Amino acid sequence: MIRPTSTNNSPGQQLLPEKRVSLHVNWEGYQTIRGLLGEQRSAHLTYYDGILEIMTPLEEHENSSGLIGQFIEILTEELNLNIKTMESTTLDRPGLKVGAEPDKSYYIGNEPLVRGRTVDLTVDPPPDLVVEVDITHTDIDKNALYADLGVPEFWRYNGNTLKIYQLQADQYQEVEVSPTFPAIPKDKLYEFLQNCAQQGETQAKRDLRVWIRSQFQ
């Protein structure tokens, strides 16, 4: 069954940040569809609990995802943390029948284990941090999906609010401070996003770096 969760905009309507279509298929159907779509595409595929969601990100989604990614990369640079950036690399676990292409994913604490080579989730740990931007409704239980994958930290942003989840006893618990960046208050992300919109991204990134250096150097 095909279930569209967003539609094209009519003239005068507010532009959507994402377009989503959900399909009820088995694991083999998901693999077939992913093969037919190929790797050179803008749509992200997520498969969990018998549901395949095909999400095409539009401007608001891509801008939010990109800026959050830049925020994380600036933190790792200024705090001298090594990072392996996975972006939306497919995270498939056939044994669990789970597949995801998150907006952003990173190895930070476990970066030395995967440095300089292609990740294989059958033997390697999952990314340390995954970021998803979900501004419109999704039929996928993302918290359950990434908990099943064993991702230690999961950020979800809905266009206004960032929620940070830490994996504890195989379930996510919402926390106010990132376990990866415990000295960085969540408000700094909100401030960074606001500064990008008001001052421009270049100045906002400069200001963020200045603040980090004033706090930690």
C-alpha positions as a Markdown table, in Angstrom:
| # | Residue | x | y | z |
|---|---|---|---|---|
| 1 | Met | 0.0 | 0.0 | 0.0 |
| 2 | Ile | 1.3 | 3.5 | -0.9 |
| 3 | Arg | 0.6 | 6.3 | 1.6 |
| 4 | Pro | 1.7 | 9.8 | 0.6 |
| 5 | Thr | 2.4 | 11.9 | 3.7 |
| 6 | Ser | 2.9 | 15.2 | 1.9 |
| 7 | Thr | 1.7 | 16.6 | -1.5 |
| 8 | Asn | 2.8 | 19.1 | -4.0 |
| 9 | Asn | 2.1 | 22.7 | -3.1 |
| 10 | Ser | -0.6 | 24.7 | -4.8 |
| 11 | Pro | 0.1 | 28.3 | -5.7 |
| 12 | Gly | 0.0 | 30.5 | -2.6 |
| 13 | Gln | 0.6 | 27.6 | -0.2 |
| 14 | Gln | 3.6 | 27.6 | 2.1 |
| 15 | Leu | 6.4 | 25.5 | 0.7 |
| 16 | Leu | 6.9 | 22.1 | 2.4 |
| 17 | Pro | 10.3 | 21.3 | 3.9 |
| 18 | Glu | 10.1 | 17.7 | 2.9 |
| 19 | Lys | 8.0 | 15.4 | 0.7 |
| 20 | Arg | 7.4 | 11.9 | 2.0 |
| 21 | Val | 5.8 | 8.7 | 0.6 |
| 22 | Ser | 5.4 | 5.5 | 2.8 |
| 23 | Leu | 5.1 | 2.0 | 1.4 |
| 24 | His | 4.3 | -1.2 | 3.2 |
| 25 | Val | 6.8 | -3.7 | 1.8 |
| 26 | Asn | 9.0 | -6.5 | 3.1 |
| 27 | Trp | 12.8 | -6.4 | 3.5 |
| 28 | Glu | 13.3 | -7.8 | 0.0 |
| 29 | Gly | 11.0 | -5.2 | -1.5 |
| 30 | Tyr | 13.0 | -2.5 | 0.2 |
| 31 | Gln | 16.2 | -3.8 | -1.2 |
| 32 | Thr | 14.7 | -4.1 | -4.7 |
| 33 | Ile | 13.4 | -0.5 | -4.6 |
| 34 | Arg | 16.7 | 0.9 | -3.3 |
| 35 | Gly | 18.5 | -0.9 | -6.1 |
| 36 | Leu | 16.1 | 0.5 | -8.7 |
| 37 | Leu | 16.5 | 4.0 | -7.4 |
| 38 | Gly | 20.3 | 3.7 | -7.4 |
| 39 | Glu | 22.7 | 5.7 | -5.3 |
| 40 | Gln | 22.7 | 9.0 | -7.2 |
| 41 | Arg | 19.5 | 10.5 | -5.8 |
| 42 | Ser | 18.4 | 13.2 | -3.4 |
| 43 | Ala | 15.7 | 11.1 | -1.7 |
| 44 | His | 16.5 | 9.4 | 1.6 |
| 45 | Leu | 15.2 | 5.9 | 2.3 |
| 46 | Thr | 14.3 | 4.6 | 5.7 |
| 47 | Tyr | 13.0 | 1.1 | 6.4 |
| 48 | Tyr | 11.7 | -0.1 | 9.8 |
| 49 | Asp | 8.9 | -2.5 | 11.0 |
| 50 | Gly | 7.7 | -3.2 | 7.5 |
| 51 | Ile | 7.4 | 0.4 | 6.4 |
| 52 | Leu | 9.6 | 2.0 | 3.7 |
| 53 | Glu | 9.6 | 5.8 | 3.7 |
| 54 | Ile | 11.0 | 7.7 | 0.8 |
| 55 | Met | 11.7 | 11.3 | 1.8 |
| 56 | Thr | 12.8 | 14.1 | -0.6 |
| 57 | Pro | 14.3 | 17.0 | 1.4 |
| 58 | Leu | 13.5 | 20.5 | 0.2 |
| 59 | Glu | 15.1 | 23.9 | 1.1 |
| 60 | Glu | 14.1 | 24.3 | 4.7 |
| 61 | His | 15.1 | 20.7 | 5.5 |
| 62 | Glu | 18.4 | 20.9 | 3.7 |
| 63 | Asn | 19.3 | 24.3 | 5.3 |
| 64 | Ser | 18.6 | 23.0 | 8.8 |
| 65 | Ser | 20.5 | 19.8 | 8.2 |
| 66 | Gly | 23.5 | 21.6 | 6.7 |
| 67 | Leu | 23.7 | 24.1 | 9.5 |
| 68 | Ile | 23.5 | 21.5 | 12.2 |
| 69 | Gly | 26.2 | 19.6 | 10.4 |
| 70 | Gln | 28.4 | 22.7 | 10.3 |
| 71 | Phe | 27.8 | 23.3 | 14.0 |
| 72 | Ile | 28.9 | 19.8 | 14.9 |
| 73 | Glu | 32.0 | 20.0 | 12.7 |
| 74 | Ile | 33.0 | 23.3 | 14.2 |
| 75 | Leu | 32.7 | 21.8 | 17.7 |
| 76 | Thr | 34.9 | 18.9 | 16.8 |
| 77 | Glu | 37.5 | 21.1 | 15.2 |
| 78 | Glu | 37.7 | 23.6 | 18.0 |
| 79 | Leu | 37.6 | 20.9 | 20.7 |
| 80 | Asn | 40.2 | 18.9 | 18.9 |
| 81 | Leu | 38.0 | 15.8 | 18.4 |
| 82 | Asn | 38.6 | 13.5 | 15.5 |
| 83 | Ile | 35.6 | 12.8 | 13.3 |
| 84 | Lys | 34.6 | 10.6 | 10.5 |
| 85 | Thr | 31.7 | 12.2 | 8.6 |
| 86 | Met | 29.2 | 9.7 | 7.1 |
| 87 | Glu | 26.5 | 12.2 | 6.0 |
| 88 | Ser | 23.5 | 10.1 | 4.8 |
| 89 | Thr | 25.4 | 6.9 | 4.1 |
| 90 | Thr | 23.0 | 3.9 | 4.2 |
| 91 | Leu | 23.0 | 2.1 | 7.5 |
| 92 | Asp | 21.6 | -1.3 | 6.8 |
| 93 | Arg | 21.3 | -4.2 | 9.3 |
| 94 | Pro | 19.8 | -7.1 | 7.3 |
| 95 | Gly | 19.7 | -9.3 | 10.4 |
| 96 | Leu | 17.5 | -6.7 | 12.1 |
| 97 | Lys | 15.6 | -5.8 | 8.8 |
| 98 | Val | 16.4 | -2.1 | 9.5 |
| 99 | Gly | 17.8 | 0.4 | 7.0 |
| 100 | Ala | 18.3 | 4.1 | 7.3 |
| 101 | Glu | 19.8 | 7.1 | 5.5 |
| 102 | Pro | 20.0 | 9.8 | 8.2 |
| 103 | Asp | 20.6 | 13.4 | 7.4 |
| 104 | Lys | 24.0 | 13.3 | 9.2 |
| 105 | Ser | 25.9 | 10.6 | 11.0 |
| 106 | Tyr | 29.4 | 10.7 | 12.7 |
| 107 | Tyr | 32.0 | 8.6 | 14.3 |
| 108 | Ile | 33.7 | 10.6 | 17.0 |
| 109 | Gly | 34.6 | 8.4 | 20.0 |
| 110 | Asn | 34.9 | 5.3 | 17.8 |
| 111 | Glu | 36.5 | 7.2 | 14.9 |
| 112 | Pro | 39.9 | 5.4 | 15.3 |
| 113 | Leu | 38.1 | 2.0 | 14.7 |
| 114 | Val | 36.8 | 3.1 | 11.2 |
| 115 | Arg | 39.4 | 5.6 | 10.2 |
| 116 | Gly | 40.5 | 5.4 | 6.5 |
| 117 | Arg | 38.2 | 2.6 | 5.5 |
| 118 | Thr | 34.6 | 1.7 | 4.5 |
| 119 | Val | 32.4 | 1.0 | 7.4 |
| 120 | Asp | 30.8 | -2.5 | 7.7 |
| 121 | Leu | 28.1 | -2.5 | 10.3 |
| 122 | Thr | 28.2 | -6.3 | 10.5 |
| 123 | Val | 31.6 | -6.0 | 12.3 |
| 124 | Asp | 31.9 | -2.2 | 13.1 |
| 125 | Pro | 30.0 | -0.3 | 15.8 |
| 126 | Pro | 27.3 | 2.1 | 14.6 |
| 127 | Pro | 28.0 | 5.8 | 14.3 |
| 128 | Asp | 28.4 | 7.6 | 17.6 |
| 129 | Leu | 26.0 | 10.4 | 16.7 |
| 130 | Val | 23.1 | 10.5 | 14.2 |
| 131 | Val | 21.1 | 13.6 | 13.3 |
| 132 | Glu | 17.6 | 13.6 | 11.7 |
| 133 | Val | 15.6 | 16.6 | 10.6 |
| 134 | Asp | 11.9 | 15.8 | 10.6 |
| 135 | Ile | 9.8 | 18.9 | 10.1 |
| 136 | Thr | 6.8 | 17.1 | 8.6 |
| 137 | His | 5.2 | 13.9 | 9.9 |
| 138 | Thr | 7.1 | 10.7 | 9.5 |
| 139 | Asp | 5.5 | 7.2 | 9.7 |
| 140 | Ile | 8.8 | 5.7 | 11.0 |
| 141 | Asp | 9.5 | 5.4 | 14.7 |
| 142 | Lys | 13.0 | 6.9 | 14.4 |
| 143 | Asn | 13.8 | 6.5 | 18.1 |
| 144 | Ala | 13.1 | 2.8 | 18.0 |
| 145 | Leu | 15.0 | 2.4 | 14.7 |
| 146 | Tyr | 18.2 | 4.0 | 15.9 |
| 147 | Ala | 18.0 | 2.3 | 19.3 |
| 148 | Asp | 17.8 | -1.0 | 17.5 |
| 149 | Leu | 20.9 | 0.0 | 15.5 |
| 150 | Gly | 22.6 | 0.7 | 18.8 |
| 151 | Val | 23.4 | 4.4 | 18.0 |
| 152 | Pro | 24.6 | 5.9 | 21.3 |
| 153 | Glu | 23.4 | 9.5 | 20.7 |
| 154 | Phe | 20.5 | 10.7 | 18.5 |
| 155 | Trp | 19.6 | 14.3 | 17.7 |
| 156 | Arg | 16.1 | 15.1 | 16.3 |
| 157 | Tyr | 15.3 | 18.6 | 15.0 |
| 158 | Asn | 11.7 | 19.6 | 14.0 |
| 159 | Gly | 12.4 | 23.0 | 12.6 |
| 160 | Asn | 12.1 | 24.7 | 16.1 |
| 161 | Thr | 13.3 | 22.3 | 18.8 |
| 162 | Leu | 16.3 | 20.0 | 19.1 |
| 163 | Lys | 15.8 | 16.9 | 21.2 |
| 164 | Ile | 18.9 | 15.0 | 22.3 |
| 165 | Tyr | 18.6 | 11.3 | 23.1 |
| 166 | Gln | 21.1 | 9.1 | 24.9 |
| 167 | Leu | 20.9 | 5.3 | 24.6 |
| 168 | Gln | 20.4 | 3.7 | 28.0 |
| 169 | Ala | 19.6 | 0.0 | 28.5 |
| 170 | Asp | 18.6 | -0.3 | 24.8 |
| 171 | Gln | 16.2 | 2.6 | 24.9 |
| 172 | Tyr | 16.6 | 6.4 | 24.4 |
| 173 | Gln | 16.3 | 8.8 | 27.2 |
| 174 | Glu | 16.0 | 12.5 | 26.5 |
| 175 | Val | 18.8 | 14.5 | 27.9 |
| 176 | Glu | 19.4 | 18.2 | 28.0 |
| 177 | Val | 23.1 | 18.1 | 27.2 |
| 178 | Ser | 24.9 | 16.1 | 24.5 |
| 179 | Pro | 27.0 | 13.3 | 25.9 |
| 180 | Thr | 29.4 | 13.9 | 23.0 |
| 181 | Phe | 29.7 | 17.6 | 23.8 |
| 182 | Pro | 28.9 | 17.9 | 27.5 |
| 183 | Ala | 30.3 | 21.4 | 27.9 |
| 184 | Ile | 28.1 | 22.9 | 25.1 |
| 185 | Pro | 24.6 | 24.0 | 26.1 |
| 186 | Lys | 21.9 | 23.2 | 23.6 |
| 187 | Asp | 21.0 | 26.9 | 23.5 |
| 188 | Lys | 24.3 | 27.5 | 21.5 |
| 189 | Leu | 22.8 | 25.6 | 18.6 |
| 190 | Tyr | 19.6 | 27.7 | 18.7 |
| 191 | Glu | 21.8 | 30.9 | 18.9 |
| 192 | Phe | 23.9 | 29.6 | 15.9 |
| 193 | Leu | 20.9 | 29.0 | 13.8 |
| 194 | Gln | 19.4 | 32.4 | 14.6 |
| 195 | Asn | 22.7 | 34.1 | 13.9 |
| 196 | Cys | 22.9 | 32.3 | 10.5 |
| 197 | Ala | 19.4 | 33.6 | 9.6 |
| 198 | Gln | 20.1 | 37.2 | 10.8 |
| 199 | Gln | 23.8 | 37.8 | 10.2 |
| 200 | Gly | 24.7 | 35.3 | 7.6 |
| 201 | Glu | 26.4 | 31.9 | 7.9 |
| 202 | Thr | 30.0 | 33.2 | 7.6 |
| 203 | Gln | 29.7 | 35.6 | 10.5 |
| 204 | Ala | 27.7 | 33.1 | 12.6 |
| 205 | Lys | 30.4 | 30.5 | 12.2 |
| 206 | Arg | 33.1 | 33.1 | 13.1 |
| 207 | Asp | 31.1 | 34.0 | 16.3 |
| 208 | Leu | 30.7 | 30.4 | 17.3 |
| 209 | Arg | 34.4 | 29.7 | 17.0 |
| 210 | Val | 35.2 | 32.8 | 19.0 |
| 211 | Trp | 32.9 | 31.7 | 21.8 |
| 212 | Ile | 34.3 | 28.2 | 21.9 |
| 213 | Arg | 37.9 | 29.5 | 22.1 |
| 214 | Ser | 37.0 | 32.0 | 24.8 |
| 215 | Gln | 35.5 | 29.1 | 26.9 |
| 216 | Phe | 38.0 | 26.3 | 26.4 |
| 217 | Gln | 41.3 | 27.9 | 25.4 |
